[in-house]
Amino acid sequence: MTADLSRLLAGVGAVLLDFDGPVCSIFAGYPAPQVAAELVDVLRRHGVDVPPDLASEPDPLEVLRRTGAAGDQGVTRVVEDTLCAAERRAVETAEPTPYGREVIVAARQAGMPVAVVSNNTAGAVSAYLTAHRLAAYVSPVVGRAYADPDRMKPNPEPILQAVRAVGEPASRCILVGDSLSDINGARAAGVRVIGYANRPAKVETFHAAGADAVITSMSEIAGVLIERTGAK
């Protein structure tokens, strides 16, 4: 796998990272199911009849997505605002992903731009990067479009926005993500993609979805990039 990863990264001019997973676990100290339940409470307070499957949804981004699909823009904005505030609170106790920092620093030392493309709000991502002294290494930060969840990954738009900002052709960019939305969005954008399988069940799923490579630790990417830096 290291040889395959080295060959894949050899043709890469810019690294795009999903945030929640490859960089950190944003909800490590403020669990995602708790945030999702708070969003459901917001829906109920605004008179929304919440079906049982949505009431038990553990993913706050899925609650936002479902809210947007219902078509009430006013309610969507309220849920968006609540989620933005929750994410800003969550990054204060986010748990850094092992070797996530090393990937960012090594990529920059190898002369490659590093961008974050996230379905989380850009404000929360930027706050985390600043707190962990990584902001100088990462540009741009492309976060969730405000109150427009249809534009979240797997929609390729945010990935293409990052591609344009780093100034490399899509074919020379690679996205590292830990979800099918990352893999599908990258493929739609014409960007190569590494699936970060932070749970064993994801390995085969990511291979089947067409990831160019699948890793189980960010150390695998860090090692290749550090080696490239040493070879310069």
PASEBA-1860 file (N, C-alpha, C; in nm, 3 decimals):
! residues 232
1> MTADLSRL> 0.082/-0.121/0.000/0.000/0.000/0.000/0.085/0.126/0.000 ~ 0.200/0.124/0.071/0.285/0.243/0.075/0.335/0.278/-0.064 ~ 0.375/0.176/-0.141/0.422/0.202/-0.278/0.310/0.259/-0.363 ~ 0.190/0.202/-0.352/0.076/0.253/-0.428/0.044/0.397/-0.389 ~ 0.049/0.424/-0.259/0.020/0.558/-0.210/0.126/0.657/-0.258 ~ 0.250/0.614/-0.259/0.358/0.700/-0.308/0.337/0.735/-0.454 ~ 0.299/0.637/-0.535/0.274/0.664/-0.676/0.157/0.760/-0.694 ~ 0.052/0.739/-0.615/-0.065/0.825/-0.625/-0.031/0.969/-0.588
9> LAGVGAVL> 0.040/0.986/-0.478/0.072/1.120/-0.431/0.180/1.188/-0.515 ~ 0.257/1.109/-0.590/0.362/1.167/-0.674/0.305/1.260/-0.780 ~ 0.182/1.236/-0.822/0.121/1.319/-0.925/0.031/1.428/-0.871 ~ 0.042/1.454/-0.741/-0.049/1.547/-0.675/0.019/1.681/-0.653 ~ -0.053/1.789/-0.684/0.000/1.923/-0.661/-0.065/1.997/-0.546 ~ -0.177/1.946/-0.495/-0.247/2.011/-0.383/-0.326/1.907/-0.306 ~ -0.334/1.926/-0.176/-0.404/1.834/-0.087/-0.529/1.904/-0.032 ~ -0.643/1.840/-0.049/-0.769/1.888/0.006/-0.810/1.791/0.116
17> LDFDGPVC> -0.845/1.844/0.231/-0.881/1.760/0.345/-1.023/1.786/0.389 ~ -1.099/1.680/0.409/-1.221/1.693/0.487/-1.177/1.730/0.629 ~ -1.265/1.788/0.706/-1.227/1.835/0.840/-1.256/1.731/0.947 ~ -1.383/1.695/0.963/-1.423/1.602/1.068/-1.384/1.461/1.026 ~ -1.275/1.412/1.078/-1.218/1.282/1.040/-1.071/1.296/1.015 ~ -1.030/1.345/0.897/-0.887/1.356/0.868/-0.812/1.457/0.955 ~ -0.879/1.565/0.997/-0.811/1.668/1.077/-0.840/1.649/1.226 ~ -0.964/1.625/1.260/-1.001/1.609/1.401/-1.134/1.536/1.410
25> SIFAGYPA> -1.170/1.501/1.532/-1.305/1.454/1.561/-1.378/1.571/1.626 ~ -1.457/1.643/1.547/-1.513/1.769/1.594/-1.606/1.749/1.714 ~ -1.680/1.639/1.716/-1.780/1.619/1.822/-1.730/1.527/1.933 ~ -1.598/1.517/1.951/-1.544/1.427/2.053/-1.592/1.464/2.193 ~ -1.599/1.594/2.223/-1.639/1.636/2.356/-1.781/1.686/2.365 ~ -1.847/1.699/2.254/-1.986/1.748/2.246/-2.053/1.658/2.144 ~ -2.102/1.543/2.188/-2.138/1.434/2.095/-2.239/1.474/1.988 ~ -2.215/1.425/1.868/-2.303/1.454/1.755/-2.450/1.420/1.784
33> PQVAAELV> -2.481/1.304/1.846/-2.622/1.275/1.874/-2.688/1.380/1.965 ~ -2.610/1.438/2.058/-2.664/1.543/2.143/-2.696/1.668/2.060 ~ -2.606/1.703/1.970/-2.630/1.818/1.882/-2.752/1.792/1.794 ~ -2.760/1.672/1.738/-2.874/1.638/1.653/-3.006/1.650/1.731 ~ -3.005/1.603/1.856/-3.127/1.611/1.938/-3.164/1.757/1.965 ~ -3.064/1.843/1.983/-3.093/1.985/2.004/-3.153/2.048/1.878 ~ -3.108/2.005/1.762/-3.167/2.056/1.637/-3.311/2.009/1.622 ~ -3.337/1.885/1.660/-3.474/1.833/1.655/-3.564/1.914/1.749
41> DVLRRHGV> -3.511/1.950/1.866/-3.589/2.034/1.958/-3.622/2.169/1.896 ~ -3.527/2.225/1.821/-3.552/2.352/1.751/-3.666/2.335/1.651 ~ -3.665/2.225/1.578/-3.772/2.199/1.482/-3.908/2.194/1.553 ~ -3.912/2.124/1.664/-4.040/2.112/1.737/-4.087/2.247/1.788 ~ -3.992/2.328/1.837/-4.030/2.461/1.888/-4.084/2.551/1.777 ~ -4.049/2.519/1.654/-4.098/2.597/1.540/-4.216/2.528/1.471 ~ -4.279/2.437/1.544/-4.404/2.379/1.497/-4.390/2.271/1.392 ~ -4.269/2.218/1.375/-4.248/2.113/1.275/-4.289/1.979/1.335
49> DVPPDLAS> -4.366/1.904/1.259/-4.405/1.768/1.299/-4.289/1.674/1.264 ~ -4.213/1.634/1.363/-4.091/1.558/1.340/-4.122/1.409/1.336 ~ -4.095/1.341/1.225/-4.121/1.197/1.217/-4.022/1.120/1.305 ~ -4.059/0.998/1.347/-3.974/0.923/1.441/-3.832/0.901/1.391 ~ -3.814/0.874/1.261/-3.678/0.848/1.213/-3.590/0.972/1.222 ~ -3.649/1.090/1.203/-3.572/1.212/1.217/-3.548/1.244/1.365 ~ -3.645/1.213/1.448/-3.630/1.238/1.592/-3.514/1.159/1.652 ~ -3.483/1.043/1.593/-3.375/0.959/1.646/-3.248/0.969/1.562
57> EPDPLEVL> -3.243/1.062/1.467/-3.126/1.077/1.380/-3.005/1.124/1.461 ~ -2.893/1.051/1.456/-2.777/1.090/1.538/-2.682/1.189/1.471 ~ -2.702/1.218/1.342/-2.610/1.303/1.267/-2.672/1.442/1.249 ~ -2.614/1.545/1.310/-2.673/1.679/1.296/-2.675/1.729/1.152 ~ -2.577/1.689/1.072/-2.577/1.732/0.932/-2.695/1.671/0.856 ~ -2.732/1.550/0.893/-2.847/1.488/0.829/-2.977/1.557/0.872 ~ -2.984/1.601/0.998/-3.101/1.678/1.042/-3.112/1.807/0.960 ~ -2.999/1.874/0.939/-3.000/1.995/0.857/-3.040/1.964/0.713
65> RRTGAAGD> -2.987/1.855/0.660/-3.019/1.818/0.522/-3.169/1.791/0.506 ~ -3.223/1.716/0.600/-3.367/1.684/0.595/-3.451/1.810/0.612 ~ -3.407/1.901/0.697/-3.480/2.026/0.717/-3.483/2.107/0.588 ~ -3.367/2.116/0.522/-3.361/2.189/0.396/-3.450/2.128/0.291 ~ -3.455/1.996/0.287/-3.537/1.927/0.187/-3.686/1.954/0.207 ~ -3.725/1.987/0.330/-3.867/2.014/0.359/-3.913/2.147/0.299 ~ -3.817/2.236/0.268/-3.850/2.354/0.190/-3.886/2.480/0.265 ~ -3.886/2.479/0.399/-3.915/2.601/0.474/-3.784/2.672/0.503
73> QGVTRVVE> -3.754/2.778/0.426/-3.624/2.842/0.437/-3.604/2.908/0.572 ~ -3.711/2.960/0.630/-3.701/3.023/0.761/-3.657/2.924/0.868 ~ -3.718/2.806/0.868/-3.680/2.702/0.964/-3.539/2.652/0.936 ~ -3.506/2.640/0.808/-3.372/2.596/0.772/-3.267/2.692/0.826 ~ -3.292/2.822/0.817/-3.196/2.920/0.868/-3.180/2.909/1.019 ~ -3.290/2.884/1.090/-3.282/2.871/1.236/-3.200/2.747/1.273 ~ -3.224/2.637/1.205/-3.148/2.515/1.232/-3.002/2.536/1.196 ~ -2.976/2.602/1.083/-2.839/2.633/1.043/-2.768/2.715/1.150
81> DTLCAAER> -2.833/2.820/1.199/-2.772/2.906/1.300/-2.742/2.827/1.428 ~ -2.833/2.739/1.466/-2.813/2.658/1.585/-2.696/2.563/1.567 ~ -2.686/2.504/1.449/-2.577/2.411/1.422/-2.443/2.484/1.415 ~ -2.440/2.602/1.354/-2.316/2.680/1.350/-2.265/2.708/1.491 ~ -2.357/2.749/1.578/-2.318/2.779/1.717/-2.268/2.652/1.787 ~ -2.335/2.540/1.761/-2.294/2.413/1.824/-2.156/2.371/1.775 ~ -2.130/2.389/1.646/-1.999/2.351/1.592/-1.889/2.439/1.647 ~ -1.917/2.567/1.664/-1.816/2.656/1.723/-1.786/2.613/1.866
89> RAVETAEP> -1.888/2.569/1.937/-1.866/2.518/2.073/-1.791/2.386/2.068 ~ -1.826/2.300/1.972/-1.768/2.167/1.965/-1.617/2.170/1.938 ~ -1.571/2.264/1.857/-1.428/2.264/1.824/-1.341/2.295/1.945 ~ -1.401/2.352/2.048/-1.324/2.379/2.169/-1.280/2.249/2.238 ~ -1.353/2.141/2.214/-1.318/2.012/2.274/-1.294/1.906/2.167 ~ -1.272/1.949/2.045/-1.245/1.854/1.937/-1.114/1.781/1.964 ~ -1.109/1.656/1.921/-0.991/1.574/1.943/-0.909/1.564/1.813 ~ -0.785/1.613/1.813/-0.705/1.606/1.691/-0.687/1.462/1.643
97> TPYGREVI> -0.697/1.441/1.513/-0.674/1.309/1.455/-0.524/1.281/1.454 ~ -0.483/1.164/1.503/-0.340/1.132/1.498/-0.284/1.147/1.357 ~ -0.175/1.221/1.348/-0.101/1.247/1.224/-0.173/1.342/1.128 ~ -0.289/1.393/1.167/-0.354/1.493/1.082/-0.269/1.618/1.069 ~ -0.215/1.663/1.181/-0.128/1.781/1.178/-0.005/1.756/1.091 ~ 0.055/1.637/1.107/0.176/1.605/1.031/0.150/1.605/0.881 ~ 0.033/1.559/0.841/-0.001/1.562/0.698/-0.006/1.706/0.648 ~ -0.070/1.794/0.723/-0.082/1.933/0.682/0.056/1.999/0.671
105> VAARQAGM> 0.137/1.982/0.773/0.268/2.047/0.775/0.359/1.989/0.668 ~ 0.360/1.856/0.654/0.447/1.793/0.555/0.407/1.831/0.413 ~ 0.278/1.841/0.387/0.234/1.881/0.253/0.282/2.022/0.221 ~ 0.271/2.112/0.316/0.317/2.250/0.292/0.468/2.253/0.275 ~ 0.540/2.174/0.355/0.686/2.171/0.343/0.730/2.110/0.209 ~ 0.643/2.027/0.152/0.671/1.970/0.020/0.629/2.065/-0.093 ~ 0.580/2.181/-0.056/0.545/2.282/-0.154/0.404/2.274/-0.208 ~ 0.319/2.197/-0.141/0.182/2.181/-0.189/0.084/2.265/-0.109
113> PVAVVSNN> -0.009/2.335/-0.175/-0.117/2.400/-0.102/-0.202/2.296/-0.029 ~ -0.256/2.337/0.084/-0.348/2.251/0.161/-0.476/2.330/0.184 ~ -0.588/2.269/0.149/-0.719/2.331/0.172/-0.804/2.237/0.256 ~ -0.899/2.293/0.327/-1.001/2.213/0.396/-1.133/2.235/0.325 ~ -1.200/2.125/0.294/-1.332/2.129/0.231/-1.426/2.049/0.321 ~ -1.517/2.118/0.388/-1.593/2.055/0.495/-1.742/2.082/0.483 ~ -1.822/1.987/0.530/-1.964/2.009/0.547/-1.994/2.078/0.680 ~ -1.892/2.102/0.761/-1.906/2.185/0.881/-1.891/2.332/0.841
121> TAGAVSAY> -1.932/2.419/0.928/-1.923/2.561/0.898/-1.778/2.608/0.896 ~ -1.747/2.697/0.803/-1.609/2.745/0.790/-1.561/2.815/0.917 ~ -1.651/2.881/0.988/-1.612/2.950/1.111/-1.558/2.855/1.215 ~ -1.621/2.738/1.229/-1.574/2.640/1.325/-1.440/2.582/1.282 ~ -1.427/2.552/1.153/-1.301/2.498/1.102/-1.188/2.597/1.126 ~ -1.209/2.722/1.092/-1.106/2.824/1.109/-1.070/2.843/1.256 ~ -1.170/2.836/1.343/-1.143/2.849/1.486/-1.054/2.735/1.535 ~ -1.081/2.614/1.487/-0.997/2.500/1.526/-0.855/2.518/1.474
129> LTAHRLAA> -0.841/2.554/1.347/-0.708/2.568/1.289/-0.627/2.676/1.361 ~ -0.693/2.784/1.399/-0.625/2.891/1.473/-0.581/2.843/1.610 ~ -0.671/2.774/1.680/-0.640/2.726/1.815/-0.527/2.625/1.815 ~ -0.513/2.551/1.706/-0.411/2.446/1.699/-0.290/2.489/1.614 ~ -0.279/2.619/1.591/-0.164/2.677/1.520/-0.144/2.614/1.382 ~ -0.253/2.597/1.312/-0.249/2.540/1.177/-0.302/2.636/1.071 ~ -0.355/2.748/1.113/-0.421/2.838/1.018/-0.326/2.886/0.909 ~ -0.199/2.905/0.943/-0.103/2.956/0.845/-0.071/2.853/0.737
137> YVSPVVGR> -0.104/2.726/0.762/-0.073/2.620/0.667/-0.188/2.589/0.571 ~ -0.307/2.639/0.602/-0.427/2.596/0.530/-0.498/2.715/0.465 ~ -0.514/2.708/0.334/-0.592/2.808/0.260/-0.629/2.751/0.123 ~ -0.757/2.754/0.091/-0.868/2.814/0.164/-0.932/2.715/0.261 ~ -1.025/2.767/0.341/-1.119/2.684/0.416/-1.255/2.701/0.348 ~ -1.305/2.594/0.290/-1.436/2.596/0.226/-1.532/2.518/0.314 ~ -1.625/2.590/0.373/-1.721/2.526/0.463/-1.859/2.514/0.400 ~ -1.953/2.478/0.484/-2.091/2.455/0.440/-2.155/2.585/0.393
145> AYADPDRM> -2.221/2.579/0.279/-2.297/2.695/0.231/-2.410/2.724/0.329 ~ -2.430/2.852/0.362/-2.526/2.888/0.465/-2.669/2.851/0.426 ~ -2.732/2.770/0.512/-2.874/2.735/0.499/-2.910/2.680/0.361 ~ -2.814/2.613/0.299/-2.837/2.554/0.167/-2.773/2.416/0.164 ~ -2.828/2.321/0.241/-2.762/2.191/0.257/-2.749/2.109/0.130 ~ -2.826/2.142/0.025/-2.808/2.071/-0.102/-2.669/2.095/-0.161 ~ -2.601/2.198/-0.116/-2.469/2.230/-0.168/-2.357/2.166/-0.085 ~ -2.392/2.088/0.013/-2.290/2.013/0.087/-2.241/1.897/0.002
153> KPNPEPIL> -2.118/1.848/0.030/-2.075/1.724/-0.033/-2.180/1.616/-0.005 ~ -2.213/1.532/-0.103/-2.139/1.498/-0.224/-2.154/1.593/-0.343 ~ -2.227/1.702/-0.326/-2.226/1.804/-0.431/-2.080/1.844/-0.454 ~ -2.032/1.841/-0.579/-1.891/1.873/-0.603/-1.855/2.019/-0.591 ~ -1.956/2.106/-0.578/-1.929/2.251/-0.581/-1.824/2.296/-0.479 ~ -1.834/2.258/-0.350/-1.732/2.307/-0.256/-1.592/2.254/-0.288 ~ -1.584/2.133/-0.341/-1.453/2.078/-0.380/-1.396/2.157/-0.496 ~ -1.479/2.187/-0.594/-1.432/2.265/-0.709/-1.394/2.407/-0.668
161> QAVRAVGE> -1.463/2.461/-0.569/-1.428/2.593/-0.517/-1.286/2.590/-0.460 ~ -1.254/2.484/-0.385/-1.119/2.471/-0.330/-1.016/2.450/-0.440 ~ -1.052/2.371/-0.541/-0.960/2.347/-0.654/-0.924/2.479/-0.721 ~ -1.025/2.561/-0.747/-0.997/2.690/-0.811/-0.906/2.776/-0.724 ~ -0.926/2.771/-0.594/-0.849/2.856/-0.503/-0.703/2.814/-0.493 ~ -0.676/2.684/-0.500/-0.536/2.639/-0.488/-0.460/2.651/-0.619 ~ -0.531/2.674/-0.729/-0.466/2.700/-0.855/-0.405/2.580/-0.924 ~ -0.452/2.463/-0.891/-0.406/2.340/-0.957/-0.522/2.280/-1.036
169> PASRCILV> -0.494/2.211/-1.147/-0.602/2.140/-1.215/-0.665/2.036/-1.122 ~ -0.791/2.009/-1.142/-0.859/1.910/-1.058/-0.786/1.776/-1.059 ~ -0.730/1.740/-1.174/-0.663/1.611/-1.187/-0.535/1.602/-1.105 ~ -0.484/1.718/-1.059/-0.363/1.718/-0.976/-0.393/1.749/-0.830 ~ -0.520/1.743/-0.794/-0.562/1.760/-0.654/-0.610/1.626/-0.600 ~ -0.593/1.608/-0.470/-0.644/1.487/-0.407/-0.719/1.525/-0.280 ~ -0.832/1.464/-0.260/-0.913/1.487/-0.140/-0.899/1.368/-0.047 ~ -0.875/1.396/0.079/-0.872/1.292/0.182/-1.000/1.307/0.264
177> GDSLSDIN> -1.083/1.204/0.264/-1.210/1.211/0.335/-1.247/1.079/0.399 ~ -1.337/1.086/0.496/-1.373/0.965/0.570/-1.518/0.924/0.550 ~ -1.580/0.972/0.440/-1.720/0.938/0.417/-1.746/0.916/0.269 ~ -1.856/0.850/0.240/-1.895/0.830/0.100/-1.926/0.962/0.032 ~ -1.972/1.061/0.107/-1.998/1.191/0.046/-1.869/1.254/-0.004 ~ -1.758/1.230/0.066/-1.628/1.280/0.019/-1.587/1.209/-0.110 ~ -1.599/1.077/-0.110/-1.556/0.999/-0.226/-1.642/1.033/-0.348 ~ -1.772/1.035/-0.329/-1.861/1.063/-0.442/-1.845/1.207/-0.491
185> GARAAGVR> -1.827/1.301/-0.398/-1.807/1.440/-0.438/-1.678/1.459/-0.514 ~ -1.571/1.392/-0.468/-1.442/1.404/-0.536/-1.449/1.347/-0.677 ~ -1.512/1.233/-0.690/-1.523/1.171/-0.822/-1.602/1.261/-0.917 ~ -1.708/1.323/-0.866/-1.788/1.414/-0.949/-1.709/1.539/-0.988 ~ -1.614/1.578/-0.903/-1.533/1.697/-0.929/-1.410/1.667/-1.014 ~ -1.385/1.540/-1.042/-1.266/1.503/-1.118/-1.139/1.507/-1.037 ~ -1.153/1.496/-0.905/-1.040/1.500/-0.811/-1.013/1.359/-0.761 ~ -0.887/1.325/-0.750/-0.854/1.194/-0.693/-0.887/1.194/-0.544
193> VIGYANRP> -0.908/1.075/-0.489/-0.958/1.069/-0.351/-0.897/0.952/-0.276 ~ -0.857/0.982/-0.152/-0.811/0.881/-0.057/-0.918/0.866/0.050 ~ -0.967/0.745/0.068/-1.064/0.719/0.173/-0.992/0.691/0.304 ~ -1.019/0.772/0.404/-0.963/0.750/0.538/-1.062/0.665/0.617 ~ -1.032/0.536/0.624/-1.123/0.441/0.690/-1.091/0.437/0.839 ~ -1.150/0.529/0.913/-1.124/0.534/1.056/-1.208/0.433/1.135 ~ -1.285/0.355/1.063/-1.352/0.237/1.121/-1.334/0.122/1.022 ~ -1.309/0.000/1.071/-1.279/-0.112/0.981/-1.385/-0.136/0.875
201> AKVETFHA> -1.512/-0.113/0.909/-1.621/-0.140/0.814/-1.614/-0.051/0.691 ~ -1.541/0.059/0.700/-1.535/0.152/0.587/-1.440/0.106/0.477 ~ -1.348/0.016/0.508/-1.243/-0.018/0.412/-1.303/-0.070/0.281 ~ -1.383/-0.175/0.290/-1.441/-0.232/0.169/-1.541/-0.137/0.104 ~ -1.613/-0.062/0.187/-1.710/0.034/0.134/-1.642/0.139/0.048 ~ -1.528/0.188/0.094/-1.456/0.291/0.020/-1.394/0.235/-0.108 ~ -1.341/0.113/-0.100/-1.290/0.049/-0.221/-1.401/0.035/-0.325 ~ -1.517/-0.012/-0.278/-1.629/-0.035/-0.369/-1.679/0.096/-0.430
209> AGADAVIT> -1.664/0.206/-0.356/-1.711/0.336/-0.404/-1.615/0.400/-0.503 ~ -1.498/0.339/-0.521/-1.406/0.390/-0.622/-1.297/0.480/-0.571 ~ -1.265/0.474/-0.438/-1.154/0.554/-0.387/-1.025/0.510/-0.456 ~ -0.938/0.606/-0.485/-0.810/0.573/-0.548/-0.716/0.500/-0.453 ~ -0.733/0.523/-0.324/-0.658/0.451/-0.221/-0.740/0.456/-0.093 ~ -0.718/0.361/-0.006/-0.784/0.358/0.123/-0.678/0.341/0.230 ~ -0.683/0.425/0.333/-0.588/0.418/0.443/-0.665/0.398/0.573 ~ -0.597/0.349/0.674/-0.658/0.335/0.806/-0.593/0.426/0.909
217> SMSEIAGV> -0.488/0.497/0.868/-0.422/0.594/0.956/-0.368/0.707/0.870 ~ -0.380/0.829/0.920/-0.324/0.943/0.849/-0.171/0.936/0.845 ~ -0.114/0.852/0.929/0.032/0.836/0.929/0.082/0.784/0.795 ~ -0.002/0.712/0.722/0.038/0.657/0.592/0.066/0.771/0.493 ~ -0.019/0.871/0.493/0.003/0.987/0.406/0.119/1.070/0.457 ~ 0.123/1.092/0.588/0.231/1.172/0.646/0.367/1.114/0.611 ~ 0.380/0.982/0.619/0.508/0.917/0.590/0.554/0.942/0.448 ~ 0.462/0.932/0.352/0.497/0.954/0.212/0.537/1.099/0.190
225> LIERTGAK> 0.462/1.192/0.249/0.493/1.334/0.228/0.624/1.374/0.295 ~ 0.649/1.320/0.412/0.776/1.350/0.481/0.894/1.296/0.400 ~ 0.876/1.178/0.344/0.981/1.119/0.260/1.007/1.207/0.138 ~ 0.898/1.259/0.079/0.914/1.346/-0.037/0.990/1.473/0.002 ~ 0.959/1.528/0.119/1.029/1.648/0.164/1.177/1.621/0.183 ~ 1.210/1.504/0.238/1.350/1.470/0.260/1.427/1.447/0.133 ~ 1.353/1.411/0.027/1.419/1.383/-0.102/1.450/1.510/-0.178 ~ 1.392/1.623/-0.133/1.414/1.748/-0.208/1.552/1.803/-0.183
END
